Amino acid sequence: MTDDTPTSPTTSTPRLLPWTSPDGKPCLLLGDGDGFISRLADDIEAEQLCYTAELRKEARRMLDGRSWTTGELQLLTVELTEALDAVQRIAESRGERLVLNQRSGH
């Protein structure tokens, strides 16, 4: 977000959610961050980060073993790309909220 308007505790700022709409558009949530959807988003982000950590370990084991097939490398590439997409989305969402909280003095 590029709006330089300070936010106050009563002003809702949109949160980028860790999922998209059926047509691939970003989903945003307005609220104070304490509701059901916010907690659900937090849980999904935590799961995505855990999955990414496990996938990185598996990738390291596979690459260290140097006995992979082309198909295994292709699958690993697809899974790592999906994991990176999720982590980037989480980073963008959290980064936007950090900037907004700093502007509002929280």
Contacts in CASP RR format, 6 or more apart in sequence:
PFRMAT RR
TARGET T0000
AUTHOR 0000-0000-0000
METHOD contacts of the structure
MODEL  1
MTDDTPTSPTTSTPRLLPWTSPDGKPCLLLGDGDGFISRLADDIEAEQLC
YTAELRKEARRMLDGRSWTTGELQLLTVELTEALDAVQRIAESRGERLVL
NQRSGH
1 13 0 8 1.000
1 14 0 8 1.000
1 96 0 8 1.000
1 99 0 8 1.000
1 100 0 8 1.000
4 103 0 8 1.000
6 103 0 8 1.000
6 104 0 8 1.000
7 13 0 8 1.000
7 100 0 8 1.000
7 103 0 8 1.000
7 104 0 8 1.000
8 104 0 8 1.000
9 104 0 8 1.000
9 106 0 8 1.000
11 104 0 8 1.000
12 30 0 8 1.000
12 31 0 8 1.000
12 32 0 8 1.000
13 30 0 8 1.000
13 96 0 8 1.000
13 97 0 8 1.000
13 100 0 8 1.000
14 28 0 8 1.000
14 29 0 8 1.000
14 30 0 8 1.000
15 28 0 8 1.000
15 29 0 8 1.000
15 30 0 8 1.000
15 31 0 8 1.000
15 33 0 8 1.000
15 38 0 8 1.000
15 41 0 8 1.000
15 93 0 8 1.000
15 96 0 8 1.000
15 97 0 8 1.000
16 26 0 8 1.000
16 27 0 8 1.000
16 28 0 8 1.000
16 89 0 8 1.000
16 92 0 8 1.000
16 93 0 8 1.000
16 96 0 8 1.000
17 26 0 8 1.000
17 27 0 8 1.000
17 28 0 8 1.000
17 29 0 8 1.000
17 37 0 8 1.000
17 41 0 8 1.000
17 93 0 8 1.000
18 41 0 8 1.000
18 44 0 8 1.000
18 45 0 8 1.000
18 48 0 8 1.000
18 86 0 8 1.000
18 89 0 8 1.000
18 90 0 8 1.000
18 93 0 8 1.000
19 27 0 8 1.000
19 44 0 8 1.000
20 26 0 8 1.000
20 27 0 8 1.000
21 27 0 8 1.000
29 37 0 8 1.000
29 38 0 8 1.000
29 41 0 8 1.000
31 38 0 8 1.000
32 38 0 8 1.000
45 90 0 8 1.000
45 93 0 8 1.000
48 83 0 8 1.000
48 86 0 8 1.000
48 87 0 8 1.000
48 90 0 8 1.000
49 87 0 8 1.000
49 90 0 8 1.000
51 83 0 8 1.000
51 86 0 8 1.000
52 83 0 8 1.000
52 84 0 8 1.000
52 86 0 8 1.000
52 87 0 8 1.000
55 79 0 8 1.000
55 80 0 8 1.000
55 83 0 8 1.000
56 83 0 8 1.000
58 76 0 8 1.000
59 76 0 8 1.000
59 80 0 8 1.000
62 68 0 8 1.000
62 72 0 8 1.000
62 76 0 8 1.000
68 76 0 8 1.000
END
